[in-house]
Amino acid sequence: MQKDLPPLATLVAFEAAGRLQSFTRAAAELGLTQAAVSKQMRSLEAYLGVRLFDRSHRAVSLTAAGRAYLHTVVTALTHVAHATRELKPVATQQRLRIAADHSVAHLWLMPRLTALMDLDRTMTFHLVVSDAEATLLSNEVDMAILHGEGRWTTHESELLFPEIVFPVCSPTYQRALGVIDTPAELLRGRLIDLEDENWTWINWRIWLTHHGVGLPASQRSLTIGNYPLVLEAARRGHGVALAWQTLIESDLASGTLVRPIDQLVETRFGYYLAWPRSRPPSSAAAACRDWLRGEIAATASE
């Protein structure tokens, strides 16, 4: 590419001279002498082998080739200028990187994102979404919401909400199932399971085992490797799914999903808020942490 590009300084001078139709005014704008701009334009024309300006005793004007070239140069320099401004940090602007797994990001954080962003209109937000613990606990992340026991040597943490899990299904599917009194009777229906590599996440086999029920290998009618899609399958009446209490509240409140049975399982795990030990939280991160605490407290009191 380099062999096809003239020196950048000549393009900048050409843009100014072509826009202003004057070497003298271009020189004043660029902080150069008129002779320096005139020399750059001669150099550019020599490089291109094309005359860009018609010169008279007291004025210059673009040739047809010059006008066509100016359109391209202005567009290219504008793109470079915009990209440069986007990369340069704004002195008064803070950036907050928040990380969460797909379930929390989709089901809990996204409906509240406007309220979070309204905390500070000068702040920019970067939402990192991953089910990989290493990504969530990256040192570049300011605040992470993730599943576990809260024991991370590189991070401070505090419990946001415990892991309370129970079955849910659509009202239509509940009617098709009929009355269910015990966990074992759930085996009459289709069970929608989450298939994931994270061993700490509860599945149907673990949930039923807590209630003394074995799960035949053939019983899981549908497995999906994405929890929001597991719930969507349940909403559409494809079977019974396991639901995390704090993540499912809006569906239960609207009646989109219902609990076919009252039994639940509370594990030793939960969802924690974590931040790096290696640096104190910035004012933006501290504000985010306080907001998250408030949202959880408001949810718990409803």
C-alpha positions as YAML, in Angstrom:
chain: A
units: angstrom
residues:
- id: 1
  name: MET
  ca: [0.00, 0.00, 0.00]
- id: 2
  name: GLN
  ca: [2.83, 2.39, 0.86]
- id: 3
  name: LYS
  ca: [4.10, 2.60, -2.72]
- id: 4
  name: ASP
  ca: [0.65, 3.78, -3.91]
- id: 5
  name: LEU
  ca: [0.22, 6.48, -1.25]
- id: 6
  name: PRO
  ca: [1.68, 9.99, -1.40]
- id: 7
  name: PRO
  ca: [3.02, 11.53, 1.83]
- id: 8
  name: LEU
  ca: [0.17, 12.21, 4.28]
- id: 9
  name: ALA
  ca: [1.28, 15.82, 4.79]
- id: 10
  name: THR
  ca: [0.67, 16.58, 1.09]
- id: 11
  name: LEU
  ca: [-2.85, 15.13, 1.30]
- id: 12
  name: VAL
  ca: [-3.67, 17.23, 4.36]
- id: 13
  name: ALA
  ca: [-2.38, 20.35, 2.59]
- id: 14
  name: PHE
  ca: [-4.28, 19.41, -0.59]
- id: 15
  name: GLU
  ca: [-7.53, 19.01, 1.36]
- id: 16
  name: ALA
  ca: [-7.14, 22.48, 2.87]
- id: 17
  name: ALA
  ca: [-6.05, 24.15, -0.38]
- id: 18
  name: GLY
  ca: [-8.80, 22.46, -2.39]
- id: 19
  name: ARG
  ca: [-11.50, 23.25, 0.16]
- id: 20
  name: LEU
  ca: [-10.40, 26.89, 0.54]
- id: 21
  name: GLN
  ca: [-9.40, 27.38, -3.12]
- id: 22
  name: SER
  ca: [-6.35, 29.26, -1.86]
- id: 23
  name: PHE
  ca: [-2.79, 28.35, -1.01]
- id: 24
  name: THR
  ca: [-2.49, 31.42, 1.20]
- id: 25
  name: ARG
  ca: [-5.59, 30.62, 3.31]
- id: 26
  name: ALA
  ca: [-4.61, 26.94, 3.50]
- id: 27
  name: ALA
  ca: [-1.18, 27.96, 4.76]
- id: 28
  name: ALA
  ca: [-2.74, 30.14, 7.48]
- id: 29
  name: GLU
  ca: [-5.02, 27.29, 8.58]
- id: 30
  name: LEU
  ca: [-2.18, 24.77, 8.69]
- id: 31
  name: GLY
  ca: [0.39, 27.08, 10.28]
- id: 32
  name: LEU
  ca: [2.65, 26.98, 7.24]
- id: 33
  name: THR
  ca: [3.93, 29.51, 4.76]
- id: 34
  name: GLN
  ca: [2.24, 30.00, 1.39]
- id: 35
  name: ALA
  ca: [5.47, 28.90, -0.28]
- id: 36
  name: ALA
  ca: [5.47, 25.64, 1.73]
- id: 37
  name: VAL
  ca: [1.90, 24.79, 0.66]
- id: 38
  name: SER
  ca: [2.69, 25.64, -2.95]
- id: 39
  name: LYS
  ca: [5.75, 23.38, -2.83]
- id: 40
  name: GLN
  ca: [3.70, 20.50, -1.33]
- id: 41
  name: MET
  ca: [1.09, 20.84, -4.10]
- id: 42
  name: ARG
  ca: [3.80, 20.74, -6.78]
- id: 43
  name: SER
  ca: [5.26, 17.66, -5.08]
- id: 44
  name: LEU
  ca: [1.85, 15.95, -4.98]
- id: 45
  name: GLU
  ca: [1.16, 16.73, -8.63]
- id: 46
  name: ALA
  ca: [4.58, 15.38, -9.58]
- id: 47
  name: TYR
  ca: [3.93, 12.19, -7.61]
- id: 48
  name: LEU
  ca: [0.54, 11.69, -9.25]
- id: 49
  name: GLY
  ca: [1.57, 12.86, -12.70]
- id: 50
  name: VAL
  ca: [-1.64, 14.91, -12.83]
- id: 51
  name: ARG
  ca: [-2.30, 18.64, -12.55]
- id: 52
  name: LEU
  ca: [-4.61, 19.27, -9.61]
- id: 53
  name: PHE
  ca: [-4.84, 23.08, -9.72]
- id: 54
  name: ASP
  ca: [-5.14, 25.76, -12.34]
- id: 55
  name: ARG
  ca: [-2.93, 28.64, -11.21]
- id: 56
  name: SER
  ca: [-3.34, 32.29, -12.11]
- id: 57
  name: HIS
  ca: [-1.42, 35.30, -10.85]
- id: 58
  name: ARG
  ca: [-3.56, 35.80, -7.71]
- id: 59
  name: ALA
  ca: [-5.77, 32.67, -7.44]
- id: 60
  name: VAL
  ca: [-5.91, 28.90, -7.78]
- id: 61
  name: SER
  ca: [-8.78, 26.62, -8.74]
- id: 62
  name: LEU
  ca: [-9.19, 22.85, -8.90]
- id: 63
  name: THR
  ca: [-9.00, 21.07, -12.20]
- id: 64
  name: ALA
  ca: [-11.55, 18.35, -13.00]
- id: 65
  name: ALA
  ca: [-9.01, 15.76, -11.87]
- id: 66
  name: GLY
  ca: [-8.36, 17.80, -8.73]
- id: 67
  name: ARG
  ca: [-12.07, 17.95, -7.85]
- id: 68
  name: ALA
  ca: [-12.47, 14.20, -8.27]
- id: 69
  name: TYR
  ca: [-9.37, 13.50, -6.19]
- id: 70
  name: LEU
  ca: [-10.47, 15.95, -3.47]
- id: 71
  name: HIS
  ca: [-13.72, 14.02, -2.93]
- id: 72
  name: THR
  ca: [-11.78, 10.83, -2.28]
- id: 73
  name: VAL
  ca: [-9.14, 12.49, -0.09]
- id: 74
  name: VAL
  ca: [-11.76, 14.25, 2.07]
- id: 75
  name: THR
  ca: [-13.64, 10.99, 2.61]
- id: 76
  name: ALA
  ca: [-10.48, 9.07, 3.50]
- id: 77
  name: LEU
  ca: [-9.15, 11.74, 5.89]
- id: 78
  name: THR
  ca: [-12.57, 12.05, 7.54]
- id: 79
  name: HIS
  ca: [-12.65, 8.31, 8.23]
- id: 80
  name: VAL
  ca: [-9.15, 8.44, 9.72]
- id: 81
  name: ALA
  ca: [-10.05, 11.45, 11.87]
- id: 82
  name: HIS
  ca: [-13.21, 9.79, 13.20]
- id: 83
  name: ALA
  ca: [-11.40, 6.54, 13.98]
- id: 84
  name: THR
  ca: [-8.67, 8.47, 15.77]
- id: 85
  name: ARG
  ca: [-11.16, 10.40, 17.91]
- id: 86
  name: GLU
  ca: [-12.88, 7.15, 18.89]
- id: 87
  name: LEU
  ca: [-9.59, 5.62, 20.02]
- id: 88
  name: LYS
  ca: [-8.37, 8.60, 22.03]
- id: 89
  name: PRO
  ca: [-9.64, 8.54, 25.62]
- id: 90
  name: VAL
  ca: [-11.87, 11.40, 26.73]
- id: 91
  name: ALA
  ca: [-10.43, 12.99, 29.85]
- id: 92
  name: THR
  ca: [-13.80, 13.41, 31.56]
- id: 93
  name: GLN
  ca: [-15.20, 10.05, 30.49]
- id: 94
  name: GLN
  ca: [-14.93, 6.86, 32.53]
- id: 95
  name: ARG
  ca: [-15.23, 3.39, 31.06]
- id: 96
  name: LEU
  ca: [-16.78, 0.54, 32.99]
- id: 97
  name: ARG
  ca: [-16.34, -3.09, 31.98]
- id: 98
  name: ILE
  ca: [-19.02, -5.35, 33.48]
- id: 99
  name: ALA
  ca: [-18.94, -9.11, 32.95]
- id: 100
  name: ALA
  ca: [-21.68, -11.69, 33.41]
- id: 101
  name: ASP
  ca: [-22.55, -15.14, 32.14]
- id: 102
  name: HIS
  ca: [-25.17, -15.48, 29.40]
- id: 103
  name: SER
  ca: [-27.98, -16.27, 31.85]
- id: 104
  name: VAL
  ca: [-27.48, -13.24, 34.09]
- id: 105
  name: ALA
  ca: [-26.70, -10.90, 31.19]
- id: 106
  name: HIS
  ca: [-29.79, -11.91, 29.22]
- id: 107
  name: LEU
  ca: [-32.35, -12.49, 31.97]
- id: 108
  name: TRP
  ca: [-31.36, -10.10, 34.76]
- id: 109
  name: LEU
  ca: [-28.95, -7.42, 33.60]
- id: 110
  name: MET
  ca: [-30.34, -6.58, 30.17]
- id: 111
  name: PRO
  ca: [-33.81, -5.53, 31.44]
- id: 112
  name: ARG
  ca: [-32.05, -3.18, 33.89]
- id: 113
  name: LEU
  ca: [-29.38, -1.87, 31.54]
- id: 114
  name: THR
  ca: [-31.02, 1.50, 30.94]
- id: 115
  name: ALA
  ca: [-31.15, 2.21, 34.68]
- id: 116
  name: LEU
  ca: [-27.49, 1.27, 35.02]
- id: 117
  name: MET
  ca: [-26.44, 3.47, 32.12]
- id: 118
  name: ASP
  ca: [-28.45, 6.36, 33.56]
- id: 119
  name: LEU
  ca: [-26.19, 6.36, 36.63]
- id: 120
  name: ASP
  ca: [-23.74, 8.54, 34.72]
- id: 121
  name: ARG
  ca: [-24.39, 9.78, 31.18]
- id: 122
  name: THR
  ca: [-20.67, 10.57, 30.71]
- id: 123
  name: MET
  ca: [-19.68, 6.95, 31.35]
- id: 124
  name: THR
  ca: [-19.18, 4.35, 28.63]
- id: 125
  name: PHE
  ca: [-20.13, 0.73, 29.32]
- id: 126
  name: HIS
  ca: [-18.61, -2.46, 27.95]
- id: 127
  name: LEU
  ca: [-20.62, -5.59, 28.71]
- id: 128
  name: VAL
  ca: [-18.53, -8.78, 28.58]
- id: 129
  name: VAL
  ca: [-20.74, -11.87, 28.22]
- id: 130
  name: SER
  ca: [-19.20, -15.32, 28.66]
- id: 131
  name: ASP
  ca: [-19.74, -18.56, 30.55]
- id: 132
  name: ALA
  ca: [-15.97, -18.99, 30.91]
- id: 133
  name: GLU
  ca: [-14.80, -18.12, 34.43]
- id: 134
  name: ALA
  ca: [-11.37, -17.00, 33.19]
- id: 135
  name: THR
  ca: [-13.01, -14.40, 30.94]
- id: 136
  name: LEU
  ca: [-15.32, -13.14, 33.67]
- id: 137
  name: LEU
  ca: [-12.43, -12.81, 36.12]
- id: 138
  name: SER
  ca: [-10.06, -11.12, 33.69]
- id: 139
  name: ASN
  ca: [-8.13, -8.28, 35.28]
- id: 140
  name: GLU
  ca: [-9.53, -5.97, 32.60]
- id: 141
  name: VAL
  ca: [-13.05, -6.47, 33.98]
- id: 142
  name: ASP
  ca: [-14.10, -3.97, 36.66]
- id: 143
  name: MET
  ca: [-17.14, -5.82, 38.03]
- id: 144
  name: ALA
  ca: [-18.14, -9.43, 37.34]
- id: 145
  name: ILE
  ca: [-21.32, -11.31, 38.20]
- id: 146
  name: LEU
  ca: [-20.65, -15.03, 38.20]
- id: 147
  name: HIS
  ca: [-21.72, -18.36, 39.65]
- id: 148
  name: GLY
  ca: [-19.65, -20.09, 42.30]
- id: 149
  name: GLU
  ca: [-18.82, -20.26, 45.99]
- id: 150
  name: GLY
  ca: [-17.20, -16.84, 46.20]
- id: 151
  name: ARG
  ca: [-13.68, -18.19, 46.66]
- id: 152
  name: TRP
  ca: [-11.39, -16.60, 44.11]
- id: 153
  name: THR
  ca: [-7.84, -15.83, 45.19]
- id: 154
  name: THR
  ca: [-7.49, -12.98, 42.69]
- id: 155
  name: HIS
  ca: [-10.79, -11.29, 43.49]
- id: 156
  name: GLU
  ca: [-12.82, -9.82, 46.31]
- id: 157
  name: SER
  ca: [-16.42, -10.97, 46.22]
- id: 158
  name: GLU
  ca: [-19.79, -10.72, 47.88]
- id: 159
  name: LEU
  ca: [-22.96, -12.76, 47.47]
- id: 160
  name: LEU
  ca: [-25.64, -11.15, 45.35]
- id: 161
  name: PHE
  ca: [-28.22, -13.91, 45.52]
- id: 162
  name: PRO
  ca: [-28.25, -17.58, 46.52]
- id: 163
  name: GLU
  ca: [-28.88, -20.44, 44.14]
- id: 164
  name: ILE
  ca: [-32.51, -21.51, 44.58]
- id: 165
  name: VAL
  ca: [-33.74, -23.76, 41.78]
- id: 166
  name: PHE
  ca: [-37.19, -25.15, 41.00]
- id: 167
  name: PRO
  ca: [-39.13, -26.51, 38.00]
- id: 168
  name: VAL
  ca: [-41.13, -24.24, 35.69]
- id: 169
  name: CYS
  ca: [-43.26, -24.72, 32.61]
- id: 170
  name: SER
  ca: [-45.87, -22.87, 30.59]
- id: 171
  name: PRO
  ca: [-49.47, -22.75, 31.91]
- id: 172
  name: THR
  ca: [-50.57, -24.80, 28.89]
- id: 173
  name: TYR
  ca: [-48.02, -27.51, 29.63]
- id: 174
  name: GLN
  ca: [-49.00, -27.52, 33.30]
- id: 175
  name: ARG
  ca: [-52.58, -28.25, 32.34]
- id: 176
  name: ALA
  ca: [-51.42, -31.08, 30.10]
- id: 177
  name: LEU
  ca: [-49.36, -32.56, 32.95]
- id: 178
  name: GLY
  ca: [-52.21, -32.48, 35.40]
- id: 179
  name: VAL
  ca: [-51.79, -32.24, 39.15]
- id: 180
  name: ILE
  ca: [-48.29, -33.08, 40.38]
- id: 181
  name: ASP
  ca: [-47.67, -33.69, 44.07]
- id: 182
  name: THR
  ca: [-44.15, -35.14, 44.18]
- id: 183
  name: PRO
  ca: [-40.89, -34.62, 42.25]
- id: 184
  name: ALA
  ca: [-41.08, -38.19, 40.96]
- id: 185
  name: GLU
  ca: [-44.26, -37.32, 39.06]
- id: 186
  name: LEU
  ca: [-42.32, -34.81, 36.97]
- id: 187
  name: LEU
  ca: [-41.01, -37.82, 35.06]
- id: 188
  name: ARG
  ca: [-44.42, -38.01, 33.40]
- id: 189
  name: GLY
  ca: [-43.49, -34.95, 31.39]
- id: 190
  name: ARG
  ca: [-40.70, -33.87, 29.08]
- id: 191
  name: LEU
  ca: [-37.68, -32.51, 30.89]
- id: 192
  name: ILE
  ca: [-35.67, -29.73, 29.25]
- id: 193
  name: ASP
  ca: [-32.08, -29.81, 30.49]
- id: 194
  name: LEU
  ca: [-29.14, -27.45, 30.27]
- id: 195
  name: GLU
  ca: [-26.08, -28.98, 28.68]
- id: 196
  name: ASP
  ca: [-22.96, -27.13, 29.79]
- id: 197
  name: GLU
  ca: [-19.36, -27.87, 30.72]
- id: 198
  name: ASN
  ca: [-19.62, -26.03, 34.05]
- id: 199
  name: TRP
  ca: [-19.89, -28.84, 36.61]
- id: 200
  name: THR
  ca: [-21.19, -26.51, 39.34]
- id: 201
  name: TRP
  ca: [-24.41, -25.73, 37.48]
- id: 202
  name: ILE
  ca: [-27.29, -27.85, 38.68]
- id: 203
  name: ASN
  ca: [-29.13, -30.06, 36.18]
- id: 204
  name: TRP
  ca: [-32.16, -32.34, 36.33]
- id: 205
  name: ARG
  ca: [-30.21, -35.36, 37.56]
- id: 206
  name: ILE
  ca: [-28.78, -33.40, 40.49]
- id: 207
  name: TRP
  ca: [-32.08, -31.69, 41.29]
- id: 208
  name: LEU
  ca: [-34.06, -34.94, 41.32]
- id: 209
  name: THR
  ca: [-31.35, -36.73, 43.32]
- id: 210
  name: HIS
  ca: [-31.79, -34.09, 46.05]
- id: 211
  name: HIS
  ca: [-35.38, -35.35, 46.29]
- id: 212
  name: GLY
  ca: [-34.49, -39.02, 46.20]
- id: 213
  name: VAL
  ca: [-35.54, -39.59, 42.59]
- id: 214
  name: GLY
  ca: [-33.39, -41.28, 39.95]
- id: 215
  name: LEU
  ca: [-33.40, -39.99, 36.39]
- id: 216
  name: PRO
  ca: [-33.45, -42.63, 33.63]
- id: 217
  name: ALA
  ca: [-31.00, -41.86, 30.84]
- id: 218
  name: SER
  ca: [-33.85, -41.78, 28.31]
- id: 219
  name: GLN
  ca: [-35.95, -39.32, 30.28]
- id: 220
  name: ARG
  ca: [-34.30, -36.05, 29.25]
- id: 221
  name: SER
  ca: [-36.33, -35.24, 26.17]
- id: 222
  name: LEU
  ca: [-34.44, -32.09, 25.19]
- id: 223
  name: THR
  ca: [-31.01, -30.68, 26.08]
- id: 224
  name: ILE
  ca: [-29.91, -27.17, 25.08]
- id: 225
  name: GLY
  ca: [-26.48, -25.60, 25.55]
- id: 226
  name: ASN
  ca: [-27.81, -22.12, 26.36]
- id: 227
  name: TYR
  ca: [-29.88, -21.33, 29.44]
- id: 228
  name: PRO
  ca: [-31.96, -18.45, 28.03]
- id: 229
  name: LEU
  ca: [-33.01, -20.85, 25.24]
- id: 230
  name: VAL
  ca: [-33.88, -23.49, 27.84]
- id: 231
  name: LEU
  ca: [-36.37, -21.05, 29.34]
- id: 232
  name: GLU
  ca: [-37.65, -20.05, 25.91]
- id: 233
  name: ALA
  ca: [-38.37, -23.72, 25.17]
- id: 234
  name: ALA
  ca: [-40.31, -23.93, 28.43]
- id: 235
  name: ARG
  ca: [-42.28, -20.75, 27.57]
- id: 236
  name: ARG
  ca: [-43.27, -22.33, 24.26]
- id: 237
  name: GLY
  ca: [-44.64, -25.40, 25.99]
- id: 238
  name: HIS
  ca: [-41.93, -27.90, 25.03]
- id: 239
  name: GLY
  ca: [-41.54, -29.28, 28.56]
- id: 240
  name: VAL
  ca: [-40.43, -28.54, 32.12]
- id: 241
  name: ALA
  ca: [-37.20, -26.64, 32.81]
- id: 242
  name: LEU
  ca: [-35.23, -25.79, 35.94]
- id: 243
  name: ALA
  ca: [-35.35, -22.12, 36.92]
- id: 244
  name: TRP
  ca: [-33.05, -20.00, 39.07]
- id: 245
  name: GLN
  ca: [-35.30, -17.95, 41.34]
- id: 246
  name: THR
  ca: [-33.78, -14.50, 40.84]
- id: 247
  name: LEU
  ca: [-33.52, -14.95, 37.07]
- id: 248
  name: ILE
  ca: [-37.11, -16.06, 36.55]
- id: 249
  name: GLU
  ca: [-39.08, -13.51, 38.57]
- id: 250
  name: SER
  ca: [-40.45, -11.52, 35.63]
- id: 251
  name: ASP
  ca: [-41.78, -14.68, 33.96]
- id: 252
  name: LEU
  ca: [-43.47, -15.81, 37.17]
- id: 253
  name: ALA
  ca: [-44.94, -12.35, 37.76]
- id: 254
  name: SER
  ca: [-46.40, -12.18, 34.26]
- id: 255
  name: GLY
  ca: [-47.63, -15.78, 34.32]
- id: 256
  name: THR
  ca: [-45.59, -16.73, 31.26]
- id: 257
  name: LEU
  ca: [-44.09, -19.52, 33.34]
- id: 258
  name: VAL
  ca: [-45.55, -21.27, 36.38]
- id: 259
  name: ARG
  ca: [-44.29, -23.70, 39.01]
- id: 260
  name: PRO
  ca: [-45.94, -27.11, 38.56]
- id: 261
  name: ILE
  ca: [-44.64, -28.20, 41.99]
- id: 262
  name: ASP
  ca: [-43.53, -26.32, 45.11]
- id: 263
  name: GLN
  ca: [-40.35, -28.27, 45.87]
- id: 264
  name: LEU
  ca: [-37.03, -26.53, 45.32]
- id: 265
  name: VAL
  ca: [-33.32, -27.04, 45.89]
- id: 266
  name: GLU
  ca: [-30.98, -24.50, 47.46]
- id: 267
  name: THR
  ca: [-27.32, -25.30, 46.84]
- id: 268
  name: ARG
  ca: [-24.12, -24.07, 48.46]
- id: 269
  name: PHE
  ca: [-23.45, -21.99, 45.35]
- id: 270
  name: GLY
  ca: [-24.77, -18.60, 44.36]
- id: 271
  name: TYR
  ca: [-24.20, -15.62, 42.13]
- id: 272
  name: TYR
  ca: [-21.43, -13.34, 43.36]
- id: 273
  name: LEU
  ca: [-20.22, -9.88, 42.54]
- id: 274
  name: ALA
  ca: [-16.43, -9.94, 42.14]
- id: 275
  name: TRP
  ca: [-13.75, -7.33, 41.48]
- id: 276
  name: PRO
  ca: [-9.92, -7.57, 41.22]
- id: 277
  name: ARG
  ca: [-7.84, -7.49, 44.41]
- id: 278
  name: SER
  ca: [-4.98, -5.96, 42.43]
- id: 279
  name: ARG
  ca: [-6.60, -2.51, 42.23]
- id: 280
  name: PRO
  ca: [-9.24, -0.62, 44.18]
- id: 281
  name: PRO
  ca: [-12.57, -0.13, 42.41]
- id: 282
  name: SER
  ca: [-12.78, 3.09, 40.43]
- id: 283
  name: SER
  ca: [-15.53, 5.54, 41.30]
- id: 284
  name: ALA
  ca: [-17.51, 4.16, 38.34]
- id: 285
  name: ALA
  ca: [-17.06, 0.57, 39.54]
- id: 286
  name: ALA
  ca: [-18.02, 1.52, 43.09]
- id: 287
  name: ALA
  ca: [-21.17, 3.24, 41.80]
- id: 288
  name: CYS
  ca: [-22.02, 0.14, 39.79]
- id: 289
  name: ARG
  ca: [-21.49, -2.08, 42.84]
- id: 290
  name: ASP
  ca: [-23.80, 0.10, 44.94]
- id: 291
  name: TRP
  ca: [-26.42, 0.05, 42.20]
- id: 292
  name: LEU
  ca: [-26.27, -3.75, 41.95]
- id: 293
  name: ARG
  ca: [-26.68, -4.06, 45.70]
- id: 294
  name: GLY
  ca: [-29.71, -1.78, 45.57]
- id: 295
  name: GLU
  ca: [-31.31, -3.72, 42.73]
- id: 296
  name: ILE
  ca: [-30.89, -7.03, 44.57]
- id: 297
  name: ALA
  ca: [-32.26, -5.54, 47.80]
- id: 298
  name: ALA
  ca: [-35.28, -4.10, 45.95]
- id: 299
  name: THR
  ca: [-35.94, -7.47, 44.29]
- id: 300
  name: ALA
  ca: [-35.72, -9.30, 47.61]
- id: 301
  name: SER
  ca: [-38.22, -6.96, 49.25]
- id: 302
  name: GLU
  ca: [-40.88, -7.41, 46.55]
...
